[in-house]
Amino acid sequence: MAIPAFQDQRELPDDDDGYFSSLRADPSDARDRRPAGGHEEDRPSRSSSSRYSDDRPSRGVPSGFAGRPSWDAPSGAAGRPSWDASSGAAGRPSWDASSGAAARPSWDASSGAAARPSWDSPSLPAWPDPEPGAPAQPADPYRRGDIVVESNTSPTGWKAGAGVPVPDDRPPAEATSGNRLFTVLLFLSGLATSVSLWLFDTRPGALDDTAGLMLATGRVTGLIGGYLLFIQLLMMSRVSWLEEWVGSRDLLRWHRWLGTSLLVAVIAHIVTIVYGYALLAQTGVADQAWNVITTFPDMISATVATGLLVLLSLLSIRFLRNRLPYELWHLIHLTGYLVLLLGYGHQVATGADLSGRFASYFWPGLGALVISALVWGRIVEPVWLNARHRFTVAEVVSEGANTFSIYIAGQRLDRLPAQAGQFMRWRFLNANGWWQSHPFSLSAAPNREWLRLTVTVAGRHTAKLAEMRPGTPVWAEGPFGTFTAQRRTRRRALLIAGGSGIAPIRALLEDMPPDTIVIYRAGRPDELVFRAELEELAEQRDAWVRYIVGSRQDPGPRRLFTPDGMRGLVPDVNRRDVYLCGPPGLVEAAVGTLRQLGVPDSQLHLDPFEF
């Protein structure tokens, strides 16, 4: 297990360079200092063809539920680090030998569960007594923004994994630039086809005056708006192959861009059409707008659809969205389907460009495609998934302050097409949660016995989830997301987690190759979860784990997302795939720093917290 080392604030130099000087060590240097037999070529090979090989700790049978691990915290102060002056490193914590084998996991046979892992997670070290005459130190060193460096015996602070390395015998995934280009070309071809319907139906001289130009612009923007609405709903269909093809990150980008473009097109359509008819009738714009609404067929429903679209667009602004309960925001978001139903009648009734021979096939065909995708992704796939696996709650386990894990049991889980790093939408069928679903990432790689999702209490619904009883039926959708190890393009990886974003990062670590580095950002030490699991996985997989704890104003966390700070922690960052999961602010700050360090977008894999 790793030993936390703290930088005494009294020794913090005036310039920032010294703060990270002990951290700027190449991981290869740390590996070169390992004892004999510690190099990869000297260790026995280990096949990565199976995630559940016999070399890894098996998950035993706790408290009536097969397969869930138990994290046995030591009683009292056992395992608490003491300050060892004999080591020659003044103020450096060392693990009390009386606590066992340096906090290494032991197999607890007394529990009655064969091969049940017991994770000895020691308490955090106390701040050393100040020297005579020195200013008093804070009770909690983390609040000064210390960088908590997980180390083993390496003087540089790198955790040199002592476990058997997992060979990276799977080639990195190919870049998806070809898929991205084809998606853009397919979208543009459909857009050009929809606009060409107006071009072929426009008579010569129709654009000679201002009124004709306004009406033509209104028809074109109306066609564009109708096409964008269809594509937007197609992107919301949750069809698994579409997400695999486009990619979850690009799918989110498409969703945002289409929503903004759709609003602009609809507003332009309304303004230009009303103004064009006002010029023809030689009336005021307000009078003509009222006349259009009250006399044109299906215009009242189209007006309602426009109002819903404007409301949805405004509430999608991050500033407003973050202030809404997820349930309310999700309900409002579903009005996109209502916008299509209310607006399509207006398009058919008044859209002259929809009545041609080709148009009579193009628009109904596009509508049939979108509706089929919605039915398949929203109904057929979820029904098949739940009928096959029959998910139920197996156990709810506290993981720390305001954080708990839900273990999900089911049938034939080995056939569930889920990967570490993905998320699923979960609907817990009890009195409090049957009417709403929430997206939660898997916090452990899926196996044939259970799935685990980890929840941080953020509202009334998540607080109620902690009170669920075993046996509660669960309705799931997914899995979703391309935040997986199969998307790697390089041989090594850097995993960065912020807050509860540690859940998919913890799962991803199980699928990552040797030399992986994990950076875990948290505001307080009691917010760190999965410490024992992360450190044991790091030792098994020859990886490194670093904790960055403190407020945004503290020197350590503030420097993390600067080029010098990131390079000090990960010298070869531009030669790694980087997986980021956390609040949007953290992800944006990290992406900006990584781009300054020369990390291309093809090596960035983002899973920001979004509704």
N, C-alpha and C positions, 0 to 999 in steps of 0.2 A: 504494500500500500504506500501511498505517497505521504510525504511529510510537509506540512505547510511551513513556509519560511516567511518572516515578515521583515520589511525594511523599516528600521527605526527612523521615525520622523526627525529625531534630533540629528541624524547623520545625513539628512537630505541636503545636498549641496545647493548653492544658489542657482547654478545653471541646471537645466533639465537633463543635460547629457549624462550626468552621473547617476541619475535616478534609475536609468535602465542599463547602466553599464554592465551590471552583473548578468543581465538577461540577453545580451547580444552575443550569443554563442550559437554557432551552427550546430544543428542536431547531429550532424555527422561527427563533430568533435566529441559530443557526449557519448555517442556510440563507440568511438574509438577508445574511450576510457573504461569500457565495461571489462569485467573480469574475463579471463580466458574461457572460451566456450560460449561467450555471449554474442558472437557475431552470427549472422544469419546462416552463413555457410557451414558453421560448426554445430548448428542445432539440428535435431531431427526434423525432417520435412513433415509438413502437415497439410493434408488435402483440404482445399476449400470448396470441394464439390458439394459438400453437405453442410448446412448451417448447424446441424445438431449432431456433430460427430462426438465420439466417446471422449475426446480430449477435453471437452468443455463441461463445466459444472452442470449436472442434471438438476432439473427443478423438481423438488420433492412434493410431498402431499401434505399440506398444512390444513388443519382445522376443517376437515371435511371436503376440501376442494382440491382435486388432483391437479398438481402441476404449478401452483403459485409459489414463488419463492418467499421466504420469510426473512425479514431483515432484523436480526437479533441485536439490538443495541446493548452495550455493556451496562451493567448496573453500577450506580454510583459514579465514581470518577475513574473507574477502571479504563485503562487505555488512554487516559488523558496525558498529553505530552508534558514532560517536565523539562526545566532548563538545565542542561548538562554542561557544567563548566569544564569538565574534564576533557571534552572533545576539542578544546582549543578554540572553538568558535564562540566567542562571547555572545550571549543573548540568542543563540540559535537553538531552536527547540529540538529535542530528541525524544524518541518514544521510550517510555519507561519499560524496561524489559520485563517487569512484573506483569504487564498486561497481556503477555502472550507473544506471539511471533510477529511483532511489529505490525500489528493491525492487519495481518494477512488473513484472508477468509479461511475459516476452519470448518470441517464437516462435523456437524453437531449430531452425534448419535443419540444423545439423551432425549431428543424430542420425539423419538419413536418413528420418525420418517427417514427412511433410508436415503442417504445421499442428499439430505436437505441442507442447502448452504446457509451458513450463519455469517452474516456480514458484521464484522466488528468495526463499528463506525465511531472512532474516538471523538471526544469533545474537542473544540477548538482550543488552542493554547492560550494561556493567560498572558497578559502584557507583563513584561519583566519589571521588577522594581526599579524605579529611576535611581540614577547615581546621586550621591549627596550633592546638593546644590543645583541639580538640574530641574528644569520646570516640570510640573506634573504632567503625566501623559493621560490621554483620554481613557475612560474605562473600556471602551471598545475600539481597538486599533483600526478596524475596518472603516469607521466613520471618518477617519482621516484620509481615506481613499487609497490605502495601501494596496499594492498589487500582491495578491496572494499567489505565490508560485508553488505549484505542486512539484516536489522533487523527491528523488529517492536517495541516492548517495552522490549524485553528480554535483560538484561545487558550483556549476553554472546554473543550477535550478531546473535543468531539463529532467523530466522523469524518464529514466532509461528503463524501458520495459524489460522485465526479466522472464516473461512468459515465452512460450514457443511461438514464433512469428507465423502468420498466415500468409503463404505465398500468394502473390497477385498474378495468378495464372489466367485471369480473364482480361482480354485486351480492353482498353477504354472504349467507351461508346463513340460512334461517329458523330460528328457535329450535325445538327439538324438544320443547317442553313438551306439545304435543298428543299426540305419541307416548307420552310418559311417562305422561300421564293415562290414555290408552286402555289402556296396558299394566297399570297398577294396577287399573283397572276390570275388565279381563279376568281378571286373577288373582283378584280378590275374588269375581267371579261364579262362577268354578270352585270356590273354597273354600266359598262358600255352598251350592253344589250338593252338594258332598261331605258337608257337615254335615247338610243337609236330609234325606239318606238315613236318618240316625238319627232325626231328628225325626218323620218320617212312619211309622217302624216302631216307635215307642215307645208302649206301651199306657198308658192312664190309671192313675195310682197308682204308677207305676214309680219315682218319685222321693220317695216318702213316708218312707222310712227312710234311714239313713246308708249301708247296704250298697247299696241301689239307686242312691243318688246317686253313690257311688264308682264303681260299675260303668258308669253312664251317662257319667260324666266320662272313664272309661277308654276307652269306645267312641268318644266324640267326639274325644279326643286321638289315638286310633289312626287314625281317618279323616283327621284333619288331618295326621298324620305321613306317611301314605301319599300324600296329595296333594302335600305339600311335597317328598317324595322324587322324585316324577315330575317336578315343575317344576324341581327342582335338576338332574336329569339332562338335561332339555330345555335348560337354560341352558348345559350342558357339551357340547352336541352339535356346536358349531362350525359351525352352519349360517350361511352368509354373510348371508342376508337378515335373520336374527334379530339379528345384531350391528348391522347397519345400522339396523334399526328401533329397537332398545332403546338402542344406543350402548354403546361399550366401557366407559365409566366407570360407567354405570348397571348394566351387566351384571356388573361386578365387585362393585358394591354388592349387587345381588340375590343373587349367589353367596354372599357372606359372610352376609347376613341369613338366607337360606334355610338355610344350614348350621347356624347357631346355633339358629334356630327349630325345625328338624327334631330336633336333639338334645334340646331342651327338651320337645317334644311326645312323643318316644319315651320319655323318662324318666318324664314324667307319666303316660303310658299304662301303663307297667309298674307303677309304684307304686300307682296307683288301682285297677287291675284286681286285682292281688294282694291289696291291702288289702280290697277289696270282697268277694272270694271268701273271704278269711279271716274276715270278719264273718259271712258266711252259714254257713260251716262251723264257726264258733266254734273255730278253731284258731289257732296262732301264725302270724305273717307269714312267718317263715323256712320253717316246715313247708309252708305253702301255696305258697310260691314254688317249692320243690322239687317239690311235687306237680304244679304247672302245667307245669314244664319237662319232667317225665318222663312225664306222662299225656296232655297235650293234643297233638293232631297237629301236626307240623312245628314244634314249639316248640324243639327243639334247634338247628335251622338258624336260627330267629329269634333265639335267644340268641347264636349266633355272629355274626349280622348286627349285633346291638346292640353287641357288643364291638368289632367293626370300626368301627362308626360312632363310638363313644366315642374309640377310638384315633385315627381320622382327625381328629376335632374337636380333640383335644388337640394333635396335631402341626400343626394349622393356626394355632395361636397363634404370632404373629410371633416371640416370643422363642425358641421351640423350632424353628420352621421355618427361621429363619436359620442355625441350627447344623447343619442336615442338608444333605448333598450334594443337589444338585438332582435327580439321577437317582433317589435313594432316595425323596425326597419325592414326585416325580412318580409313581413306582411305587405308593406307598401311596395316593396320591390316586385312582388308578384303581380302588381297592377300592370306590368308590361304586357301580360297576356290580354288584359282587358282593353288596353290601348289598341291592340291588333283587332280585336273583335269589333270595337266601336268605330274604328277608322276604316276598316276594309269595306263596309257598306258604302261609305262616302266615295271611296275610290272607284268602286264598280258603278255607282249610280251617276256620278258626274265626271268621271275620268274618260274623256274622249280617246285618250291614248291607250286605254285598256280594251277598246272594243274592236281593234283590228284583228285580222285573221291570225297573225303570229302572236299578237298580244293575248288572244283568247286561249292560247296554249301555254305561253310563257308564265304568266302570272298565276294561273291555277296550278301549274306544275310546280312552281316555286313554293306556293302555299302548301301543296300536298307534301313536298319534301320536308318542310319545316314541321308540319303537324305530325308526320310520321316519326321524325327524330324526337319530338317532344314525347310522343306516346311511348316510344321505345325506351328513351332514357329516363323518363319520369315514372313510368308504370311497369313496363314489361321487365326490364332489368332488375328493379328493386323487388318485384314479386318473386321472380325466379331466385334471386339471391337469398331472400329470407325463407322461402319454402325449402330451399336446399340445406341451409345451415341452422335455422331455428335458434337464433341467438338468445341468451338469457344472461342476467347479471349473476356472476358467481360469488363475487365478494367486493366490498369497498374497503380500501385500506388507506389510512392517513399516511401522507408522505412528509408532512411538516406543516409550517404555518400556512393555513388557508389553502393547502394543496392536498389532493388525495387522488388515488388511482382506482379505476374501476376495472375489474377483471371480468372479461366476457367469455362465457363458455358457449359451445355450439357443436353441431355435428359436421363431420368431414372438414374441419378447419384446415387440414393439409391441402385441400383443393381450393381454398379461398385465394383468388389471384391478387393478393396484397403483398406489398413490399415495405421494408423499413423506410420511413420517411413519408409515407403516404398518409392521407387522412380519410375518414369516412364521416358521413352524416348520421348521427345517432338520434333515434326517437325512443325514449323510454316509456313503455306503455303502462304507466300508472296514473293516478288521479292528477298528478301535478305536471306531467310531461308528455302525455299522449298527443297533444295538439301542436307540438313544436319540435323541430329537429335542430341540432347544433352540430357544427363541424368540430371534431376533435381528432388530433393526430394520434397514431399509434406510438406509444412511448417505449415499446420493445419490439424487436423483430417478430413477426407472426410465427407461430408454431402450431403443431397439431393439437395442442391441449388447451390453449387460451390465447386471447388477445388482451392487450392492456392499453387503456387510454388514461391519461393523467390530466386532471382538471384543476385549475386555480379558481377559487371562488371570486366571481366578479359581479354577481347579482343574485337576485332571488332564485332564479332557476338553477344556477350552478350550486347554490347553497342547499337546495332541496335534493340535488343528486347525491350529496354525501349521506343522506338518510335512507337511501334505497335499501331494500332487503334483497338477499339472495333469492333467485328465482324469478325476479321481475323480467317479463318479456321485453325484448329489444327489437326495434325495427331499424335496420341499417341500410344505407345506400352507399355505393362506391365499390372499391376504393377509388380515390381521386388523387391527382397530383403526380408530377414528374420529378419531385424532389427526392430522387433515389440515386443509389450508387451506380446504377446502370447508365446514368447520364454523364458519368465522368469522362473527361477527355485527356487527363494527365494521370501519371502513375501515383502521385501523392495528393493528399487532400488536407484542407484546413476547414474545420467545423466551428462556426461562431454562433453561439446561442445567447439570447437575451431573455431573462425572466423565464416565463413558462414555455418559451421557445426551445427549452432544453428537451422537451418531450420527443420531437422527431429527431433531434440531434443525437440523443441517447440511443434511439433505435438505429440510426444510421451507422453509429460507431461499430455495430455488430457486423456490418457488411463492408467496412472500409479496409483498405490494405495497410500494411505496416507503415510506420512513420507518419501516421495521421496525427494532427495536432488539434486539440479541442480547446477553445477559449469560451469560458462560461461567464457571462456578465450578470451580476445581480446587485441589487441595491443594499441588501443587508445579509449578514451571514446566515440568518435563520431562513432566508429565502432559497438557499442552495438545496436542491433535492437531487437524489440519485448519486450522492458523492461516492458511497461505497461501490455502487455498480459501475460508475464511470472509471474509478481507479482500478477496479479489478479487470474490467474490459481493457483498459489501457495496458495493464501488465500482460494480459493474455495476448493482445494483438500488437504489442510493441509500439504503443502510441504514447502521446504526452497529453496531460490535462493541465490547464491553467485556469484559475479563478480570478476574476477582476471584480472586486466588491467595493462599493462605496457610492456616494451620490455623484451626480454629473459635474458638480463643481469641484470635487476632490481631484488632486493632481494626477493620481494614477489612472482612474477611469477616463479623465479628460484627455490624457495623453494617448490612451489606447487607440483612438481613431485619428491619429496624426501619422503622417508617413514615417517619421522617425520612431514613434512608439510601436507601430505595427511591424516595421522592419526589425526593430529590436527583439520582438517576440518571435517573429517568423521570418528569418533572413531570406528564405527562398520562396516567399509568398507568391511571386509572379510565375513560379513553376508549379503551382498547385491549383487544383480545383478548389473553389471556395464555396461552402454551403452556409447560407445565412438564414437564421430564423429568429425573429423577435419583433418587437414593436416597430412600426414603420420608421420612426425617427432613428432608431438604432441602425436599421437596415440601410437607410439613406446615407447616414454618416459613414458607415463602413464601406458602402459602395463607392462613395466619393474618394475615400482614402485609398481603396484598392485600385481604383482607376489611376490615381496619381502615381501609384507604384508600378504601373504597367500591366496590371492584370486585365486581360481582354474580357469582353462580355461573354465570350464562349466558355470561359472558365468560371463564371459566376452563376450560382444556382440559388435563387431567392425563394423564400417562403415567408413573406411578411404577414403579419397579423392583419387580415382583412375580413370584413363581413362576407 
